[in-house]
Amino acid sequence: MLSCILLSVVFKAETTEVGEYGPFRSMGDLTVSPSGSAWGFAVEKADGKRYVVINNKEWGPYEDAGSPSFSSDGTAWGFVAAKADGKHYVIMNDREWGPYEWAGSPSFSSNGSSWGFAVEKAEKEYCVIMNGEELGPYENVGLPSFSSDGSAWGFWAWKAGGERYAVIKGKELGPYDYAGSPGFSSDGSAWGFTIMKADGKHYVLVNGKEWGPYKWAGSPSFSSDGSAWGFAVTKADGKRYVMINGKEWGPYGGEWVDSPVFSSNGLAWGSIAGKDRDRYCVILNGEELGPYYATGSPSFSSDGSAWGFAVEKADGKRYVVINNKEWGPYEDVTSPSFSSDGSVVFYAATLTESSHYRIEGVRIRVSE
């Protein structure tokens, strides 16, 4: 069966017809950078070989090739391909890396300034290529993660004997019985990850300080500027709690508590918790709201002055809660988005089952 693709790309709210590509014997998914400035796809042609098309340029032929990945701003790209020698190669930003026994897809910081990928050089000899530097060898490695600005990065790794480590900007931390993937604030100033020790308990490391022990602990999350951090835990009493900047909130009932989310400046935070069976509550700056039959994650203005979330209530209708005021009912609704100063909120809603989505703008006055 032959396939073709008709591609249009959006730039600054304008649609550009790039052209028709094909026919092909088969093709993978079209991938596009969040900015819309970069796109690509992998295909098989009539010769049985694989090719990758990125921004109108074709790469190949290969014996096999994966779909390309991109940085959020579209400035960096890469993909994995196999050649006739049976080896794997990583083609990234017009440069080829390899050969390897195996290679993972490259990942990037949002601005494309930092990049990395995992490779197997020989049996049980794994390395991570980070910004051109080879780190390892290890018995196994995770995919690298980054701060949005590319200033901080990390990954988990196993050494001989099963010891687990976390590698943060080239520094090994461990050994542990388990180490999760590290997370970062957008500006790279804060970092953390979850670990498990020989006692079977969970701990969380945030900026080098250890918190615990816990029966269970989720991965830490951060405000964009790194001023606030938090994570969800289950303690020995079986209750769920949220830790925010070292302060414990809870306990909360139900099966789980979500990792907290923050305003960009760290002044506001929120989480979702199971309340009872099929009931959920939203925790906003320590205050519990609800219960609801379903709820989305809270969102904030950048300055933390406004917040909101979408919910479903007992009547089966959807509502939006904004700074303690409820809007609705609706048949369906999206999570609210805010202007930086919290003065304007936007969300899309359907008033009836047959109606179309519309955008509503609501002025919010935040009490002092």
C-alpha positions as CSV (number, residue, x, y, z in Angstrom):
1,M,0.0,0.0,0.0
2,L,1.3,3.4,-0.9
3,S,1.0,6.4,1.4
4,C,1.5,10.1,1.0
5,I,1.4,13.1,3.3
6,L,0.1,16.6,2.6
7,L,1.8,18.9,5.0
8,S,0.8,22.3,6.2
9,V,2.8,24.0,9.0
10,V,1.6,26.8,11.2
11,F,3.9,29.8,11.7
12,K,2.6,32.7,13.9
13,A,-1.0,31.8,13.3
14,E,-0.5,31.6,9.5
15,T,-0.7,28.3,7.7
16,T,2.0,27.6,5.1
17,E,1.5,24.9,2.5
18,V,4.8,23.1,2.4
19,G,3.9,20.5,-0.2
20,E,2.9,16.9,-0.8
21,Y,5.4,14.1,0.0
22,G,5.2,10.6,-1.4
23,P,4.0,8.1,-2.4
24,F,5.7,5.9,0.1
25,R,5.3,2.2,1.0
26,S,4.8,3.1,4.6
27,M,5.5,6.1,6.9
28,G,5.7,6.9,10.6
29,D,4.0,9.6,12.5
30,L,4.5,13.2,11.6
31,T,6.3,14.9,14.5
32,V,6.3,18.7,15.0
33,S,8.2,20.9,17.4
34,P,5.9,22.7,19.9
35,S,6.9,26.0,18.3
36,G,5.7,24.7,14.9
37,S,9.0,25.8,13.3
38,A,10.4,22.2,12.7
39,W,8.8,19.0,11.5
40,G,9.7,15.6,10.2
41,F,8.7,12.0,9.5
42,A,10.3,8.6,8.7
43,V,9.2,6.6,5.6
44,E,9.9,3.5,3.6
45,K,10.3,3.9,-0.1
46,A,9.8,1.4,-3.0
47,D,13.5,0.3,-2.7
48,G,12.7,-1.1,0.8
49,K,15.0,1.4,2.5
50,R,14.1,3.9,5.2
51,Y,14.5,7.6,5.0
52,V,13.8,10.6,7.3
53,V,12.5,13.9,6.0
54,I,13.2,17.0,8.2
55,N,12.2,20.5,7.2
56,N,12.2,19.5,3.5
57,K,15.6,17.8,3.6
58,E,15.8,14.0,3.2
59,W,18.2,11.7,5.1
60,G,19.0,8.2,4.0
61,P,18.9,5.5,2.8
62,Y,19.0,3.4,6.0
63,E,18.0,-0.2,6.9
64,D,15.8,1.3,9.6
65,A,15.0,4.7,11.0
66,G,12.9,6.2,13.8
67,S,10.8,9.3,13.8
68,P,12.7,12.5,14.5
69,S,12.5,14.4,17.8
70,F,12.9,18.1,18.3
71,S,13.6,20.7,21.0
72,S,10.6,22.8,21.9
73,D,11.8,25.8,19.9
74,G,12.7,23.7,16.9
75,T,16.4,24.7,16.8
76,A,17.6,21.2,17.5
77,W,16.6,17.8,16.1
78,G,17.8,14.2,15.8
79,F,16.8,10.6,15.0
80,V,18.2,7.1,15.3
81,A,19.0,5.0,12.2
82,A,20.4,1.5,11.5
83,K,22.8,0.9,8.6
84,A,23.7,-2.2,6.6
85,D,26.5,-3.0,9.1
86,G,23.8,-3.7,11.7
87,K,25.0,-0.8,13.9
88,H,22.9,2.1,15.2
89,Y,23.7,5.7,14.6
90,V,22.3,9.0,15.9
91,I,22.0,11.8,13.3
92,M,21.6,15.1,15.1
93,N,21.8,18.6,13.9
94,D,23.6,17.5,10.6
95,R,26.2,15.4,12.5
96,E,26.3,11.6,12.8
97,W,27.3,9.8,16.0
98,G,28.2,6.1,16.1
99,P,28.4,3.2,15.4
100,Y,26.7,1.7,18.5
101,E,25.1,-1.6,19.3
102,W,22.0,0.3,20.3
103,A,21.0,3.9,20.5
104,G,18.1,5.8,22.1
105,S,16.3,8.7,20.5
106,P,18.0,12.1,21.4
107,S,16.3,14.4,23.8
108,F,16.8,18.2,24.2
109,S,16.3,21.1,26.5
110,S,13.4,23.3,25.5
111,N,15.7,25.9,24.0
112,G,17.9,23.3,22.2
113,S,21.1,24.4,23.9
114,S,21.6,21.1,25.7
115,W,21.1,17.6,24.4
116,G,21.8,13.9,25.1
117,F,21.1,10.3,24.2
118,A,21.8,6.8,25.7
119,V,23.8,4.2,23.8
120,E,25.0,0.6,24.2
121,K,28.6,0.3,23.1
122,A,29.0,-3.4,24.0
123,E,27.0,-5.9,25.9
124,K,26.0,-4.4,29.3
125,E,28.2,-1.4,28.5
126,Y,26.0,1.7,28.3
127,C,26.9,5.3,28.1
128,V,25.2,8.7,27.8
129,I,26.4,11.1,25.3
130,M,25.7,14.5,26.8
131,N,26.5,17.6,24.8
132,G,29.3,15.7,23.0
133,E,30.8,14.2,26.2
134,E,30.6,10.4,26.8
135,L,29.6,9.5,30.4
136,G,30.0,5.9,31.6
137,P,30.3,3.0,31.2
138,Y,27.3,1.7,33.2
139,E,25.3,-1.5,33.2
140,N,22.2,0.4,32.3
141,V,21.2,4.1,31.9
142,G,18.0,6.2,31.7
143,L,17.2,8.9,29.1
144,P,18.6,12.3,30.1
145,S,16.3,15.1,31.4
146,F,17.0,18.8,31.3
147,S,16.0,22.1,32.7
148,S,14.2,24.3,30.1
149,D,17.2,26.6,29.7
150,G,19.6,23.7,29.3
151,S,21.8,24.7,32.2
152,A,21.1,21.6,34.2
153,W,20.7,18.0,33.2
154,G,20.8,14.5,34.7
155,F,19.9,10.8,34.3
156,W,19.8,7.6,36.4
157,A,22.4,4.8,36.0
158,W,23.2,1.3,37.2
159,K,26.7,0.1,38.0
160,A,28.0,-3.5,38.4
161,G,26.3,-5.3,41.2
162,G,23.0,-3.4,40.7
163,E,23.9,-0.2,42.5
164,R,21.9,2.7,41.4
165,Y,23.1,6.3,41.0
166,A,21.7,9.6,39.8
167,V,24.1,11.7,37.7
168,I,23.5,15.5,38.0
169,K,25.5,17.7,35.7
170,G,28.3,15.0,35.6
171,K,28.4,14.3,39.4
172,E,27.4,10.8,40.6
173,L,25.1,10.6,43.6
174,G,24.7,7.3,45.3
175,P,24.8,4.3,45.6
176,Y,21.1,3.6,46.2
177,D,18.8,0.6,45.8
178,Y,16.8,2.7,43.4
179,A,17.2,6.2,41.9
180,G,14.5,7.9,39.8
181,S,15.0,10.3,36.9
182,P,16.0,13.7,38.2
183,G,13.8,16.8,37.7
184,F,14.7,20.4,37.5
185,S,13.3,23.9,37.7
186,S,13.1,25.7,34.4
187,D,16.1,27.9,35.2
188,G,18.2,24.9,36.4
189,S,18.6,26.4,39.9
190,A,16.8,23.6,41.7
191,W,16.9,19.8,41.2
192,G,15.8,16.6,42.9
193,F,14.9,12.9,42.6
194,T,13.4,10.0,44.5
195,I,15.5,7.2,45.9
196,M,15.1,3.9,47.8
197,K,17.6,2.6,50.3
198,A,18.4,-0.8,51.7
199,D,15.7,-0.4,54.4
200,G,13.0,-0.5,51.6
201,K,12.0,3.1,52.5
202,H,11.6,6.0,50.0
203,Y,13.5,9.2,50.3
204,V,13.6,12.4,48.3
205,L,16.7,14.5,47.6
206,V,16.1,18.2,46.8
207,N,19.1,20.4,46.1
208,G,21.3,17.9,48.0
209,K,19.2,17.6,51.1
210,E,17.5,14.3,52.0
211,W,13.9,14.0,53.1
212,G,12.4,10.8,54.6
213,P,12.0,8.0,55.2
214,Y,8.6,7.4,53.7
215,K,6.5,4.4,52.8
216,W,6.2,5.9,49.3
217,A,7.4,9.2,47.7
218,G,6.7,10.8,44.3
219,S,9.2,12.7,42.2
220,P,9.7,16.3,43.3
221,S,8.4,19.3,41.2
222,F,9.5,22.9,41.1
223,S,8.4,26.4,40.3
224,S,10.0,27.8,37.2
225,D,12.4,30.0,39.1
226,G,13.4,27.3,41.6
227,S,12.2,29.2,44.6
228,A,9.5,26.6,45.5
229,W,9.5,22.8,45.4
230,G,7.4,19.9,46.7
231,F,6.4,16.3,46.4
232,A,3.7,13.8,47.5
233,V,4.3,11.1,50.0
234,T,2.7,8.2,52.0
235,K,3.9,8.0,55.5
236,A,4.1,5.0,57.9
237,D,0.5,5.7,59.0
238,G,-0.7,5.0,55.5
239,K,-1.9,8.6,55.1
240,R,-1.0,10.8,52.1
241,Y,0.8,14.2,52.6
242,V,2.2,16.9,50.4
243,M,5.6,18.4,51.3
244,I,6.0,22.1,50.2
245,N,9.4,23.8,50.8
246,G,10.0,21.5,53.8
247,K,6.5,22.0,55.3
248,E,4.1,19.0,55.6
249,W,0.5,19.4,54.5
250,G,-2.1,16.7,55.3
251,P,-3.1,14.0,55.9
252,Y,-5.4,13.4,53.0
253,G,-7.6,10.4,52.5
254,G,-8.2,8.4,49.4
255,E,-5.8,6.4,47.3
256,W,-3.3,9.0,46.2
257,V,-2.0,12.6,46.2
258,D,-0.7,14.2,43.0
259,S,2.7,16.0,42.8
260,P,2.2,19.7,43.5
261,V,2.3,22.3,40.7
262,F,3.4,25.9,41.2
263,S,3.0,29.4,39.8
264,S,6.2,30.5,38.0
265,N,7.4,32.6,40.9
266,G,6.6,29.9,43.5
267,L,4.2,32.0,45.5
268,A,1.2,29.7,44.8
269,W,0.9,25.9,44.7
270,G,-1.8,23.3,44.3
271,S,-2.3,19.5,44.1
272,I,-5.1,16.9,43.6
273,A,-5.9,14.3,46.3
274,G,-8.3,11.4,46.4
275,K,-10.9,12.1,49.0
276,D,-13.2,9.1,49.2
277,R,-14.2,6.5,46.6
278,D,-14.8,8.3,43.3
279,R,-14.3,11.7,45.0
280,Y,-11.5,14.1,44.6
281,C,-10.4,17.4,46.2
282,V,-8.1,20.2,45.0
283,I,-5.6,21.6,47.5
284,L,-4.8,25.3,46.9
285,N,-2.1,26.8,49.1
286,G,-3.0,24.4,51.8
287,E,-6.8,24.9,51.6
288,E,-8.9,21.8,50.6
289,L,-11.6,22.4,48.0
290,G,-14.3,19.9,47.0
291,P,-15.1,17.1,46.9
292,Y,-15.7,16.6,43.1
293,Y,-16.4,13.7,40.9
294,A,-13.5,14.6,38.7
295,T,-11.0,17.4,38.6
296,G,-8.2,18.8,36.5
297,S,-4.9,20.0,37.8
298,P,-4.9,23.6,39.0
299,S,-3.2,26.3,36.9
300,F,-1.9,29.7,38.0
301,S,-1.0,33.1,36.7
302,S,2.8,33.7,36.6
303,D,2.7,36.0,39.6
304,G,0.5,33.5,41.6
305,S,-2.3,36.0,42.2
306,A,-4.9,34.0,40.3
307,W,-5.7,30.3,40.1
308,G,-8.3,27.9,38.7
309,F,-9.2,24.4,37.7
310,A,-12.0,22.5,35.9
311,V,-14.2,20.0,37.7
312,E,-17.2,17.6,37.3
313,K,-19.8,17.6,39.9
314,A,-22.6,15.2,41.0
315,D,-25.0,16.5,38.3
316,G,-22.6,15.3,35.6
317,K,-21.9,18.9,34.5
318,R,-18.5,20.6,34.2
319,Y,-17.6,23.8,36.0
320,V,-14.6,26.1,36.3
321,V,-13.5,27.3,39.7
322,I,-11.5,30.6,39.6
323,N,-10.2,32.2,42.8
324,N,-13.0,30.5,44.7
325,K,-15.8,31.6,42.3
326,E,-17.6,28.9,40.3
327,W,-18.5,29.3,36.6
328,G,-20.9,26.9,34.8
329,P,-22.5,24.5,34.3
330,Y,-21.1,23.4,31.0
331,E,-21.2,20.2,29.0
332,D,-17.5,20.2,28.7
333,V,-14.7,22.7,29.6
334,T,-11.0,23.1,29.3
335,S,-8.6,24.0,32.1
336,P,-8.3,27.8,32.5
337,S,-5.2,29.8,31.4
338,F,-4.2,33.2,32.8
339,S,-2.4,36.3,31.8
340,S,0.9,36.8,33.6
341,D,-0.6,39.3,36.2
342,G,-3.8,37.2,36.7
343,S,-6.1,40.0,35.5
344,V,-7.6,37.9,32.6
345,V,-8.5,34.2,32.4
346,F,-9.4,32.2,29.3
347,Y,-11.1,28.8,28.9
348,A,-13.1,27.0,26.2
349,A,-16.5,25.6,27.1
350,T,-19.6,24.0,25.5
351,L,-23.0,25.1,26.8
352,T,-24.9,22.3,25.1
353,E,-24.0,19.0,23.6
354,S,-24.4,20.3,20.0
355,S,-22.7,23.7,20.6
356,H,-19.2,24.7,19.4
357,Y,-16.3,25.7,21.6
358,R,-15.9,29.3,22.3
359,I,-13.4,31.4,24.2
360,E,-14.5,33.3,27.2
361,G,-12.6,36.2,28.7
362,V,-13.3,37.0,32.3
363,R,-11.8,39.9,34.2
364,I,-10.6,38.8,37.7
365,R,-10.2,41.2,40.6
366,V,-7.9,39.6,43.2
367,S,-8.7,40.7,46.7
368,E,-5.8,42.1,48.7
